[in-house]
Amino acid sequence: MEPDVIVIGAGVAGLTAAAELAERGWKVRILEARDRLGGRICSVKPEGWPTVVELGAEFVHGGNATLRKALESTGTHLAPVCVNMWTCREGRIALAPDYWERIGRVAGKIPRQDHGWSFQQFLWHQRGHISSEERELARAYVGSFNAAPTGEISAHALRPARAGADTEDFKIAGRYEALVRGLRQKFPPRRVNVRRRAVVRSIGWQAGKVAVQAMNAADGTSTVHKARAAVVTLPLGVLKAGHVKFSPELPGKRSLIERAGWGNVTRITIRFRPGFWTSPIMPAVLGARSGRDFGFVNAPDQPIPIWWALSAPAPVLTGWAGGEMSDRLGSGASWAVMADAARSLAGIFRTSRAEVSRWVADWATHDWRRDPFALGAYSFPVAGREDLPQRLAEPVESTLFFAGEALAEDYGTVHGAIESGRRAAREASAALEAAVLNPIFVPIPPMMSLVF
Ligand SMILES: Cc1cc2nc3c(=O)[nH]c(=O)nc-3n(C[C@H](O)[C@H](O)[C@H](O)COP(=O)(O)OP(=O)(O)OC[C@H]3O[C@@H](n4cnc5c(N)ncnc54)[C@H](O)[C@@H]3O)c2cc1C
């Protein structure tokens, strides 16, 4: 079956686009490089662990209707997140009950008018109105969770979307991958063909035709897949690296891709031995109620500064270093991340690394920076170039369509990726319909006829 549309990438953006296109009656082929679906959603349950470990997305941000609807249809439930925030400086741990309000207050001061400021510049302009402590707090928060240098990320893009917007975070009760499975189950029968281990190398295109060359990761053979249109959902890191060639090169998009913001994250989840919450290394306030009060710990002096215990009472902690903090850690090798984690926890717990290590039973981490099909964690909006994602998302010749978190208004999120997939599917479907009603003759240049 020759498909009408080829979708490149089976993360949530690609799966959503495929489901929408198929529902509108188009035949779709998905080409996915990995041997699994979901991309940067990756839930694993290592042997001997009491909980699922999320190596990619873990939180559901805000009361997002798109994601909630998608989750509800899979029967997945959301669990509230313990929002306790403890700050830890020089080993002194204190509850910061107003942490989230303070972050919100700083964000609320970002001017409505876009001055093209980075977050760092905004803080400088507001130095008379925001205390140095709050500036430091906000800088660490924005840099970490947006995986972005605060000197580059757009302040304007960080303005709270609307007054009273629901910014509460939830965790998926179960595994995030249920969403991936749910999207897959939405495919109407026989309309979507999924090819895994299909590593796309090049996308030949002309108006009304695409020829996508993919290598089979299992045996190295190469296949050319033809269709009338393609939806490209490749992560920005892969586009930046130029690992997929467009032929001819995309008019005007290369420089946008190069300038778009792309950040790193280091994240590790550690399973400790039973008794961890009441162990001699655990500060009493954090171990209280078998870790249920742990919530989040923010220790800006530590190489891995942010920790949470959302699976408590399971003796499991997740550590997070985003943006420049992650870049500073250097090697993403599993043992090196564990060494940094032990150093960080020793600082927080005021004990030795050896003591922390004695309590470690196992750990799980994934190096997204060196993952060849991601080459980084997620995107961020660059100061003064807030229109970049929209420009990148513009279709080319009603033939190439683009989706993925980096092109979404809510960049760096699962719901943003879903919305972008939906938008690209609508655009592609409209273009295919128009072509059916209005067929045009497109002469094939001699160079291209080799591929088509
Ligand atoms: C560590 C981490 C934590 C995160 N935490 C959260 C969170 O808590 N909440 C939240 O909302 N978001 C979070 N995110 C972001 C979220 O995971 C992403 O925004 C979202 O999953 C991106 O979906 P996507 O479809 O755009 O891209 P992807 O999921 O990356 O999908 C793109 C697909 O393209 C495939 N591909 C790449 N190269 C090729 C090729 N050459 N040929 C064929 N296929 C290819 C990839 O394998 C992948 O499957 C996190 C991300 C990371 C890395």
The ligand as an SDF file (V2000), in Angstrom:
LIG
                    3D

 53 58  0  0  0  0  0  0  0  0999 V2000
   14.2670   14.1650   30.6490 C   0  0  0  0  0  0  0  0  0  0  0  0
   13.0000   14.7650   30.1060 C   0  0  0  0  0  0  0  0  0  0  0  0
   11.9700   15.0970   30.9800 C   0  0  0  0  0  0  0  0  0  0  0  0
   10.7920   15.6570   30.5020 C   0  0  0  0  0  0  0  0  0  0  0  0
    9.7760   15.9340   31.3760 N   0  0  0  0  0  0  0  0  0  0  0  0
    8.5850   16.3670   30.9110 C   0  0  0  0  0  0  0  0  0  0  0  0
    7.4760   16.4900   31.7900 C   0  0  0  0  0  0  0  0  0  0  0  0
    7.5860   16.2050   32.9820 O   0  0  0  0  0  0  0  0  0  0  0  0
    6.2960   16.9340   31.2690 N   0  0  0  0  0  0  0  0  0  0  0  0
    6.1520   17.2640   29.9430 C   0  0  0  0  0  0  0  0  0  0  0  0
    5.0510   17.6630   29.5230 O   0  0  0  0  0  0  0  0  0  0  0  0
    7.2020   17.1160   29.0720 N   0  0  0  0  0  0  0  0  0  0  0  0
    8.3950   16.6690   29.5260 C   0  0  0  0  0  0  0  0  0  0  0  0
    9.4400   16.4720   28.6700 N   0  0  0  0  0  0  0  0  0  0  0  0
    9.2730   16.8570   27.2570 C   0  0  0  0  0  0  0  0  0  0  0  0
    8.4500   15.8310   26.4750 C   0  0  0  0  0  0  0  0  0  0  0  0
    8.9600   14.5380   26.7170 O   0  0  0  0  0  0  0  0  0  0  0  0
    8.5490   16.1550   24.9870 C   0  0  0  0  0  0  0  0  0  0  0  0
    8.1610   17.5090   24.7970 O   0  0  0  0  0  0  0  0  0  0  0  0
    7.6520   15.2930   24.1110 C   0  0  0  0  0  0  0  0  0  0  0  0
    7.6430   13.9520   24.5160 O   0  0  0  0  0  0  0  0  0  0  0  0
    8.1690   15.4360   22.6790 C   0  0  0  0  0  0  0  0  0  0  0  0
    7.3580   14.7010   21.7920 O   0  0  0  0  0  0  0  0  0  0  0  0
    7.6880   14.7880   20.2230 P   0  0  0  0  0  0  0  0  0  0  0  0
    6.7810   13.8570   19.5430 O   0  0  0  0  0  0  0  0  0  0  0  0
    7.7130   16.2130   19.8000 O   0  0  0  0  0  0  0  0  0  0  0  0
    9.2100   14.2990   20.0950 O   0  0  0  0  0  0  0  0  0  0  0  0
    9.8310   12.8480   20.3680 P   0  0  0  0  0  0  0  0  0  0  0  0
    9.1180   12.1830   21.4740 O   0  0  0  0  0  0  0  0  0  0  0  0
   11.2860   13.0280   20.5180 O   0  0  0  0  0  0  0  0  0  0  0  0
    9.4930   12.0680   19.0230 O   0  0  0  0  0  0  0  0  0  0  0  0
   10.2930   12.1720   17.8690 C   0  0  0  0  0  0  0  0  0  0  0  0
   10.5240   10.7760   17.3350 C   0  0  0  0  0  0  0  0  0  0  0  0
   11.3700   10.8670   16.1750 O   0  0  0  0  0  0  0  0  0  0  0  0
   12.2160    9.7250   16.1740 C   0  0  0  0  0  0  0  0  0  0  0  0
   13.3790    9.9560   15.3260 N   0  0  0  0  0  0  0  0  0  0  0  0
   14.4840   10.6940   15.5830 C   0  0  0  0  0  0  0  0  0  0  0  0
   15.3300   10.6490   14.5430 N   0  0  0  0  0  0  0  0  0  0  0  0
   14.7500    9.8640   13.6100 C   0  0  0  0  0  0  0  0  0  0  0  0
   15.1340    9.4320   12.3140 C   0  0  0  0  0  0  0  0  0  0  0  0
   16.2880    9.8040   11.7440 N   0  0  0  0  0  0  0  0  0  0  0  0
   14.2940    8.6120   11.6280 N   0  0  0  0  0  0  0  0  0  0  0  0
   13.1010    8.2040   12.1530 C   0  0  0  0  0  0  0  0  0  0  0  0
   12.6960    8.5850   13.3920 N   0  0  0  0  0  0  0  0  0  0  0  0
   13.5100    9.4120   14.1010 C   0  0  0  0  0  0  0  0  0  0  0  0
   12.5740    9.5550   17.6450 C   0  0  0  0  0  0  0  0  0  0  0  0
   13.0460    8.2520   17.9130 O   0  0  0  0  0  0  0  0  0  0  0  0
   11.2400    9.8580   18.3280 C   0  0  0  0  0  0  0  0  0  0  0  0
   10.4930    8.7000   18.5570 O   0  0  0  0  0  0  0  0  0  0  0  0
   10.6350   15.8970   29.1120 C   0  0  0  0  0  0  0  0  0  0  0  0
   11.6630   15.5530   28.2280 C   0  0  0  0  0  0  0  0  0  0  0  0
   12.8230   14.9930   28.7190 C   0  0  0  0  0  0  0  0  0  0  0  0
   13.9270   14.6260   27.7570 C   0  0  0  0  0  0  0  0  0  0  0  0
  1  2  1  0
  2  3  1  0
  2 52  2  0
  3  4  2  0
  4  5  1  0
  4 50  1  0
  5  6  2  0
  6  7  1  0
  6 13  1  0
  7  8  2  0
  7  9  1  0
  9 10  1  0
 10 11  2  0
 10 12  1  0
 12 13  2  0
 13 14  1  0
 14 15  1  0
 14 50  1  0
 15 16  1  0
 16 17  1  0
 16 18  1  0
 18 19  1  0
 18 20  1  0
 20 21  1  0
 20 22  1  0
 22 23  1  0
 23 24  1  0
 24 25  2  0
 24 26  1  0
 24 27  1  0
 27 28  1  0
 28 29  2  0
 28 30  1  0
 28 31  1  0
 31 32  1  0
 32 33  1  0
 33 34  1  0
 33 48  1  0
 34 35  1  0
 35 36  1  0
 35 46  1  0
 36 37  1  0
 36 45  1  0
 37 38  2  0
 38 39  1  0
 39 40  1  0
 39 45  2  0
 40 41  1  0
 40 42  2  0
 42 43  1  0
 43 44  2  0
 44 45  1  0
 46 47  1  0
 46 48  1  0
 48 49  1  0
 50 51  2  0
 51 52  1  0
 52 53  1  0
M  END
$$$$
